[in-house]
Amino acid sequence: MSLIDKIDHAKVLKLTEQIPLDEDQVNSRTLVQRDDLSMTLFSIATDQEIGGHSAQGDAMVNILSGIAEVTIEGTVHRLTAGESIVIPKDARHSLYAVEGFQMLLVVVKPA
């Protein structure tokens, strides 16, 4: 049984090739969805955003390409490819694409 069942195993992958970066769109691709863990690829086109919300677990945003502004409880953080930030459980946050970006989002929830 595969626990990460929505992506190839034992194969070198470029995550940026697993989620298209389309103009004027936000795309997502779920890799894992469990009660205690989710892993999702996102692409967010330039000037698009994911508005304010909160998560029921700690959320680690891993920027794969582009430039993102991640606002956590009113504080803006600018991230570029190769950078990550952890958003605490229940913290209000949003994401804005300064330049179209792709990310891997990992959310860890209480068991």
C-alpha positions as CSV (number, residue, x, y, z in Angstrom):
1,M,0.0,0.0,0.0
2,S,1.4,3.4,-1.0
3,L,0.9,6.2,1.5
4,I,1.8,8.9,-1.1
5,D,-0.3,7.4,-3.8
6,K,-0.9,10.3,-6.1
7,I,2.7,10.7,-7.5
8,D,5.2,8.3,-8.9
9,H,7.4,6.3,-6.6
10,A,11.1,5.5,-7.0
11,K,11.4,8.1,-9.8
12,V,13.3,11.4,-9.7
13,L,10.7,14.1,-10.0
14,K,10.7,17.9,-10.4
15,L,7.8,19.1,-8.3
16,T,7.5,22.2,-10.5
17,E,6.6,19.9,-13.4
18,Q,3.8,18.2,-11.4
19,I,1.7,21.4,-11.2
20,P,1.1,23.8,-14.1
21,L,1.6,27.6,-13.6
22,D,-1.3,28.9,-15.6
23,E,-2.0,32.6,-16.3
24,D,-4.6,34.1,-14.0
25,Q,-5.3,30.9,-12.1
26,V,-4.7,29.1,-8.8
27,N,-4.1,25.4,-9.3
28,S,-3.7,22.6,-6.7
29,R,-2.8,19.0,-6.7
30,T,-3.3,16.9,-3.6
31,L,-0.5,14.3,-3.0
32,V,-1.6,13.1,0.5
33,Q,-4.8,13.8,2.4
34,R,-5.2,12.2,5.8
35,D,-6.7,13.3,9.1
36,D,-3.3,14.2,10.5
37,L,-1.4,15.2,7.4
38,S,-1.9,16.8,4.0
39,M,0.6,17.5,1.2
40,T,-0.5,19.7,-1.7
41,L,1.2,21.3,-4.6
42,F,-0.1,24.8,-5.6
43,S,0.6,27.2,-8.4
44,I,-0.5,30.8,-8.1
45,A,-0.3,33.1,-11.1
46,T,1.1,36.6,-10.8
47,D,-1.2,39.0,-8.9
48,Q,-3.5,36.1,-7.8
49,E,-4.0,35.2,-4.1
50,I,-5.3,32.8,-1.6
51,G,-7.3,35.0,0.7
52,G,-7.2,35.1,4.5
53,H,-7.9,31.8,6.3
54,S,-6.5,29.6,9.0
55,A,-5.6,25.9,9.2
56,Q,-6.2,23.3,11.9
57,G,-2.5,22.4,12.0
58,D,0.9,23.8,11.5
59,A,1.4,24.6,7.8
60,M,4.8,24.5,6.1
61,V,4.9,26.5,2.9
62,N,7.9,25.5,0.6
63,I,8.4,27.8,-2.4
64,L,9.5,25.9,-5.4
65,S,9.6,28.8,-8.0
66,G,8.6,32.5,-8.2
67,I,8.0,35.1,-5.5
68,A,5.3,34.9,-2.8
69,E,4.2,37.2,-0.1
70,V,2.9,35.1,2.9
71,T,1.0,37.3,5.4
72,I,0.7,35.7,8.9
73,E,-1.3,37.5,11.5
74,G,-0.7,40.8,9.6
75,T,3.1,40.4,9.1
76,V,4.2,40.1,5.5
77,H,7.0,37.7,4.6
78,R,8.5,37.7,1.1
79,L,9.7,34.2,0.0
80,T,11.5,33.1,-3.1
81,A,12.4,29.7,-4.6
82,G,14.1,27.4,-2.1
83,E,12.7,29.2,1.0
84,S,10.1,27.9,3.5
85,I,8.0,29.3,6.4
86,V,5.9,27.5,9.0
87,I,2.5,29.0,9.7
88,P,1.3,28.2,13.2
89,K,-1.9,26.3,13.8
90,D,-5.0,28.6,13.7
91,A,-3.0,31.6,12.6
92,R,-4.8,33.8,10.1
93,H,-2.8,33.9,6.9
94,S,-2.9,34.6,3.1
95,L,-0.7,34.1,0.1
96,Y,-0.1,36.6,-2.8
97,A,1.9,36.0,-6.0
98,V,4.3,38.9,-6.5
99,E,5.6,36.7,-9.4
100,G,3.7,33.5,-10.3
101,F,4.9,30.8,-7.9
102,Q,4.7,27.1,-7.2
103,M,4.7,25.7,-3.7
104,L,4.5,22.5,-1.7
105,L,2.2,22.9,1.3
106,V,2.5,20.4,4.1
107,V,0.0,20.6,6.9
108,V,0.5,18.6,10.1
109,K,-2.5,18.3,12.3
110,P,-2.9,16.9,15.9
111,A,-3.4,13.1,15.8
